């Protein structure tokens, strides 16, 4: 098969649908095999696209900004055709901005997410987690760690506790966020389901109202900090604030829930290590790193594009080719992480790629880690005997395209 003037090697194509449930439900078996090979091609909706799965190749694509970009190149006077729907509709996340414009956004946003800026929310996290746990066990010793714990963390801790949303504003945003998965099977030209467009419109109006309110009367929340951010007279516009709040929320709610669920499942499936973590809170940060390496929230980052005709380890990547960066597969690269399918809370893995890498490294990574570490700490302190309700539990996954969020995780205390 060819694209433009470049002939693509037929032996590098795989008969693989990245959106299939078979891949999602068996992600570790598939991804660990991909991680052993150079980039390969898949045919997605009639167009050849590359999959990058090894750690070194991933790092190259994320850091070499001359050859690879988050913004599709313009060819023959027109932007490249998209091969998957834009689930954020008319929102442009920072992960899809390049160059000086991207650097400017990061410089204005970073002060609100430093360790010292976030430290003041420690008591908010603890108090909110305690309330979540109170409700989770109100009816007995068993609860669903996804539906009654993980899924509530970011809506209550971040949206209400850190961003200052009201309960109704939070509910509007969470409804939209849950509808994102309705886009996972759509082609680029397919209309979005009315349920999603209606939820998106409500969330959009909610966020625009919040930004306007903070403009007129700043508070002590993170959105107010972003409103007041100023670097040599430069500030964030209302549209930029809207997009930032939207993307922070949309990116954090489901991914954090999926990560917490994956961490609890991974630990519970390794009882000896689970006991160690439950009885020694100092192990939680390193254990979380290993959990994120072993079972992240999904397996594809935002699409990158080849900006010039290039190659990676002999795989041709013609200018304009979409590239799927498989960060979870990179976590199984045996060169970077020896014996990668062995779960070990004492591994101390470096550069776990769950938050991406390069210039687009997740802006909210420090906030997410802080919430997850404190949430797990409070959970294990309160319920040191917590375990799976069924030792033979078989996980089932759901979510938007490439997400690996547990449908449920029954646990007992």
Steps between C-alpha positions, in 0.01 A plus 500: 500500500621853431431845637601783271833415338607264778449126466419345837641153569215252494656285772472786750119504484299327772140389472401688810216728607621730778140570600404134538376360828732203458800733527350694791402194704840333444716813486798367694549197272478712186702799617785301650545331163491832311770636734754256357478629144578809292208720391242321288196600297128449542227578254252724679192582297681454171814694585842368607614628837799418718509358851801580716531267799862481618619741769786649298286547191227660710748743652630592154152576367413707808821702514620545140280795412661555161390161373182442701216726608169491683361726226436337162698653215344692216533323166394649167356799681271297726532346844541125515181298515422377848456128555313507828230734633600799709325396820566845649311655207603868477749488788874507428693343789859611578613157381404607147681834500864535400785750509491840665123488551535179701793634705299813583205299631725285718679804644169657601353178641799354686488730808156365596631142502831524684553280805468800732181623331336158530620426855227717649239252371632207704233534767230539235606169345503314833163640606338423166639146485367429849155609388518276193601203715222570750244470222669199341467283811174643630312186402753238601853367465489455122510780244588558136837673498427648157142622535520597868862614539719560193235670286428757773857612567559764235141629479497575873868564573599692187182649357337598830792514743772653279311667212208626709218346293158484661340153520279582199793631296693186587208278400467675160868448428510138616200415279684638197815313598314170525357558151849515345498123461207532260751630243735201513347310207430797274666579169624858449198600290238332719268735692538503876213344696245758621559383856864608470442831321237599757729408790789683336292814455398498868861451612619774266246747639590397855873559454448828316285616792763397752775686312284814479426481872868463591587794274265721696568357843812283532510255788761274655456212255718379213280653228539838668876447505489437125283809445752713687807340342714772346841490336634837389147623438390187313191324632276214395198589288150386590516244220836368619369476855194312380710252304743448788226436756322271255808296417625477859165365609444273202852364520508445875163356597495177302878445485543538877209266569645246259847533653376455857296198394797350317723560801263331744452205266874460438578511871219262593618252236839494675399437864848498656576842357152629584560417866827695496339811354199493731723484805769746389366826350851607404487235224194654331674754269739241353225237487278743309777552243520126445121473485486772233772322304325165526140615456453857378163658409533442126745411228507785245610861538375775270590432137829637366583565135817460295594848379755379243577173328690313768540158662538329836719189515438429134126570501420772242282781633392720209421867562145534627467144631303482827695327776336333797733526799431197719625612841371193685687271262814705567454409867550137399817560299751245639792727409369778725334279764660154531252215548217749435208270574626442853321731744739630765426793731873520575594545133505883521443537125635819346321715243173307510325633188144514632510882496659521156835666445690778335358851471145366542563322831170515690450837670288340771733213585597640841135559596397150390785331687427700814132404497568133430772464765289665770189306398679166521662602828164582660341184355767268641522678834128466549462149356829311543325169422350618169509238225309372199151381590554208262855359479414366152386840372534538121538862383285649224600832343312790346560860402566719199741394226801312647395560863528212747266597777358221712123471478493395866735391776315337793705522821442426865636657815 
